[in-house]
Amino acid sequence: MGRKINTAWFGHYRVAEQALPACLAAGEHRADVIARHAHAAGLKDASFVRVMKAGRYLDSECHELSPDAVRCSYMQADLLEKISRINKALAAEQLPGVLSNTVSLDELKALYASLREQDLTAKSIISRDDARRLTTSHERNCTQAIARAGAAFFGAPKGQILRQTKGTEFVAPHYLVMDKERPHAAVIARVGGRSKSATAMAFELLYLALALRNWVPNIWFVFPEINPVAAKLAALSVALKASPKDQNWLHIAELEPTSLELKVLKRGRYLALGMHETFHHLAQDFGWDGKDLKTGQECSITLIKPPEKPLGG
């Protein structure tokens, strides 16, 4: 049987989790809020970040979990969350024993080490940890930065900003900016990715923007930096006359990670990227090849043509 453990961590997590949204909306830095709750719990800031992660995992797996039912340490819950990334069913089997502290931390460490070696896909999953952490960090930073910037940043000075709280079966915006009780802007946080090319991802985001615009007049994408995906998306918006140069409904912003300041991609950047980044270097990406069904003659169609002269201001 596992050793008796001080389980106050879960109560501290619940207090912090409930207080965090209001603190961020009031303009506090997430790091400051975490530091305050870490001090109250008698933990280092980094340890309290793990407490938050472990608490959220338990809440995601257990309906209406009572603090009295949590008899394990946050380290056990944190490790079980890592196990669930490799084998979710096995983690679910271990969950009751972890909660009751009949499965020790050492047993969980041994199980995790065994899974990493035995499961051929585990290495690829674990290798994506950096990308996952970057995505999670960016989404967390976006909440704080968007709350500080306010609805005026998105063109609705008297509006309000809503954050998505429940998942959907379709790709939905992370935030909605409301103006006079109507959706004014959809805001989507994106990092980029490694599984697809920047061009492929830019097209997917463009299709998403076109679909969302049926219900929301302005679409915003927030990136941690103007990376290749953002650059190609900007170029596509110029080609489709959606950028600030023309209809001005597809917007791109970058989030400065240190100051957590949102910066709008300026009109001139759209134009420069439209000319340089995409059309001069990757025009072949926007072609379409096929064959005549009757004759078999091969044809190449250019769907998006490079501009014949530099884009004007």
C-alpha positions in Angstrom: 0.0 0.0 0.0 1.2 3.5 -0.8 2.4 5.8 1.9 0.0 8.3 3.5 0.3 11.6 1.7 -0.8 15.2 2.3 -3.5 15.8 -0.3 -4.0 19.5 0.3 -2.6 20.1 -3.2 -5.9 19.3 -4.9 -7.8 21.9 -2.8 -5.1 24.5 -3.7 -5.6 23.5 -7.4 -9.3 24.0 -7.2 -9.0 27.4 -5.6 -6.5 28.6 -8.2 -8.5 27.1 -11.1 -11.6 28.9 -10.0 -9.8 32.2 -9.5 -7.6 32.2 -12.6 -10.2 33.4 -15.2 -11.2 36.5 -13.2 -7.6 37.3 -12.4 -6.6 37.2 -16.1 -9.7 39.2 -17.1 -8.7 41.8 -14.6 -5.3 42.2 -16.3 -3.1 40.1 -14.0 -0.2 38.1 -15.4 -0.8 34.3 -15.3 2.7 33.9 -13.8 1.8 36.3 -10.9 -1.4 34.4 -10.2 0.4 31.1 -10.2 3.2 32.5 -7.9 0.6 33.7 -5.4 -1.2 30.4 -5.2 2.1 28.5 -5.1 3.2 30.6 -2.1 -0.1 29.8 -0.4 0.4 26.1 -1.0 4.0 26.3 0.2 5.3 25.1 -3.2 7.7 26.5 -5.9 6.1 28.0 -8.9 7.2 25.2 -11.2 5.8 22.6 -8.8 2.5 24.4 -8.7 2.3 24.4 -12.5 2.5 20.6 -12.2 -0.2 20.7 -9.5 -2.5 22.6 -12.0 -1.8 20.1 -14.7 -2.4 17.1 -12.4 -5.6 18.6 -11.1 -7.0 19.3 -14.5 -6.3 15.8 -15.6 -8.2 14.4 -12.6 -11.1 16.7 -13.3 -11.2 15.7 -16.9 -11.4 12.0 -16.0 -13.7 12.1 -13.0 -17.1 13.7 -12.8 -17.6 16.0 -9.8 -14.5 14.7 -8.0 -14.5 15.5 -4.3 -11.2 16.7 -2.7 -11.7 14.1 -0.1 -11.5 11.4 -2.7 -8.0 12.5 -3.8 -5.6 10.7 -1.5 -2.6 10.7 -3.9 0.1 13.2 -4.5 0.1 15.6 -7.4 3.2 13.8 -8.7 1.2 10.5 -9.0 -1.6 12.3 -10.9 0.9 14.1 -13.1 2.6 10.8 -14.0 -0.7 9.1 -14.7 -1.5 11.9 -17.1 1.7 11.1 -19.0 0.8 7.4 -19.0 -2.6 8.3 -20.5 -0.9 9.9 -23.5 0.5 6.5 -24.4 -2.3 4.2 -23.2 -5.5 5.9 -22.2 -7.3 2.7 -21.3 -4.5 1.5 -19.0 -4.4 4.9 -17.3 -8.1 4.7 -16.7 -7.7 1.3 -15.1 -5.0 2.7 -12.8 -7.0 5.8 -11.9 -8.9 4.3 -8.9 -5.8 2.9 -7.4 -3.9 6.2 -7.8 -6.7 8.2 -6.3 -6.8 5.9 -3.3 -3.0 5.9 -3.1 -2.8 2.1 -3.4 -0.6 2.5 -6.5 2.6 4.1 -5.4 4.7 6.7 -7.3 7.5 4.2 -7.8 5.0 1.7 -9.4 3.8 4.4 -11.7 7.3 5.3 -12.7 8.1 1.7 -13.5 4.9 1.4 -15.5 5.6 4.6 -17.5 9.2 3.4 -18.2 7.9 0.1 -19.4 5.3 1.6 -21.7 7.9 3.9 -23.2 10.1 1.0 -24.2 7.3 -1.4 -25.2 5.0 0.8 -27.2 6.5 1.6 -30.6 4.4 4.7 -30.9 5.3 6.0 -27.5 8.5 7.6 -28.7 6.8 9.6 -31.4 4.1 10.7 -29.0 6.7 11.8 -26.4 8.8 13.5 -29.1 5.8 15.7 -29.8 5.8 17.0 -26.2 7.6 20.1 -27.1 5.1 21.0 -29.8 2.2 20.2 -27.4 3.7 22.4 -24.7 4.2 25.2 -27.2 0.6 25.0 -28.2 -0.7 24.8 -24.7 1.5 27.8 -23.7 0.4 29.8 -26.6 -3.3 29.2 -25.9 -2.7 30.1 -22.3 -0.9 33.3 -23.2 -3.6 34.2 -25.7 -6.2 34.2 -23.0 -4.2 36.7 -21.0 -3.2 38.8 -23.9 -6.7 39.0 -25.4 -8.2 39.9 -22.0 -5.7 42.7 -21.7 -6.2 44.0 -25.2 -10.0 44.0 -24.9 -12.7 44.0 -27.6 -11.5 47.3 -29.0 -8.4 45.6 -30.4 -10.7 43.5 -32.6 -12.8 46.5 -33.7 -15.6 46.4 -31.2 -14.8 49.2 -28.5 -18.0 48.5 -26.6 -18.1 44.8 -27.1 -17.3 41.8 -25.0 -15.1 38.7 -25.4 -16.3 35.2 -24.8 -13.9 32.2 -24.4 -14.9 28.8 -25.6 -15.6 26.4 -22.6 -17.0 23.3 -24.2 -15.6 21.3 -27.1 -17.4 20.9 -30.4 -17.5 18.3 -33.2 -16.4 21.0 -35.6 -13.4 23.3 -35.6 -14.7 26.3 -33.7 -13.1 29.6 -32.7 -11.4 29.8 -29.3 -12.9 33.2 -28.7 -15.9 35.3 -30.0 -15.9 39.0 -29.8 -19.5 40.1 -29.4 -20.8 43.6 -30.4 -24.4 44.4 -29.5 -25.1 40.8 -28.8 -24.0 39.7 -32.3 -20.7 38.0 -33.2 -18.3 40.6 -34.5 -15.1 38.6 -34.7 -13.9 35.0 -34.4 -10.4 34.6 -32.8 -8.4 31.4 -33.4 -5.1 30.7 -31.7 -2.6 28.8 -33.9 1.1 27.8 -33.6 1.9 26.0 -36.8 2.9 22.4 -36.8 5.3 19.7 -38.0 3.0 17.1 -39.4 2.1 19.1 -42.6 3.8 21.7 -44.7 3.3 25.4 -44.1 1.4 25.7 -47.4 -1.0 22.8 -46.5 -1.7 24.3 -43.1 -2.2 27.8 -44.5 -4.8 26.5 -47.0 -6.6 24.6 -44.1 -6.8 27.8 -42.1 -8.0 29.7 -45.1 -10.8 27.1 -45.7 -11.7 27.4 -42.0 -11.9 31.2 -42.3 -14.1 31.1 -45.3 -16.5 28.7 -43.6 -16.6 30.8 -40.4 -17.3 34.0 -42.3 -20.8 32.7 -43.1 -21.6 33.5 -39.4 -19.0 35.9 -38.3 -17.9 39.0 -40.3 -14.3 39.1 -39.1 -11.8 36.2 -38.7 -8.6 36.6 -36.6 -5.7 34.2 -36.3 -3.2 34.8 -33.5 0.3 33.2 -33.9 3.2 33.4 -31.5 5.2 34.8 -34.3 4.9 35.4 -38.1 6.1 31.9 -39.0 5.8 30.3 -42.5 2.2 29.3 -41.9 1.2 32.8 -41.0 3.2 34.2 -43.9 1.5 32.0 -46.4 -1.9 32.7 -44.9 -1.2 36.4 -45.3 -0.3 35.9 -48.9 -3.4 33.9 -49.6 -5.5 36.6 -48.0 -4.0 39.1 -50.4 -4.8 36.9 -53.4 -8.4 36.4 -52.3 -8.8 40.1 -51.5 -9.5 39.3 -47.9 -6.6 41.3 -46.4 -6.6 44.9 -45.2 -5.7 45.9 -48.7 -9.2 45.0 -49.9 -12.2 43.6 -48.0 -10.3 43.6 -44.7 -12.0 40.6 -43.0 -9.1 38.1 -42.5 -6.8 39.4 -39.9 -3.5 38.1 -38.5 -1.8 39.1 -35.2 1.3 37.9 -33.4 1.6 37.5 -29.7 4.9 38.8 -28.2 5.6 36.0 -25.5 7.5 38.2 -23.1 5.2 41.2 -22.9 2.1 39.3 -23.9 1.2 42.1 -26.3 -0.9 41.5 -29.3 0.5 43.1 -32.5 -1.6 43.4 -35.7 0.1 42.4 -38.9 0.3 45.7 -40.8 -1.1 46.3 -44.3 2.3 46.7 -45.7 3.4 43.3 -44.4 0.5 41.6 -46.1 1.5 43.2 -49.4 5.1 42.3 -49.0 4.3 38.7 -48.1 1.8 38.5 -50.9 4.5 39.4 -53.4 7.6 37.8 -51.9 6.7 34.9 -49.6 4.3 33.0 -51.8 3.9 34.2 -55.3 7.5 34.5 -56.3 8.7 31.3 -54.5 5.8 28.9 -54.3 3.6 29.7 -57.2 3.6 26.1 -58.2 1.8 25.2 -55.0 -1.3 26.9 -56.4 -1.5 25.0 -59.7 -3.8 22.1 -60.5 -2.9 19.2 -62.9 -5.4 16.8 -64.5 -6.2 14.8 -67.6 -9.1 15.1 -70.1 -11.4 12.2 -69.4 -12.0 11.5 -73.2 -8.6 12.2 -74.8 -6.2 11.7 -71.9 -4.5 15.0 -72.7 -2.7 16.4 -69.6 -3.6 19.9 -68.5 -2.1 22.3 -66.0 -4.4 25.0 -64.5 -3.1 27.9 -62.4 -5.7 28.6 -59.7 -3.9 31.6 -58.2 -1.8 33.7 -60.6 1.3 35.7 -59.4 0.8 39.4 -59.8 2.2 40.9 -62.9 3.6 43.9 -61.1 4.4 44.8 -57.5 1.4 45.2 -55.3 0.5 48.8 -54.7 0.1 50.5 -51.4 
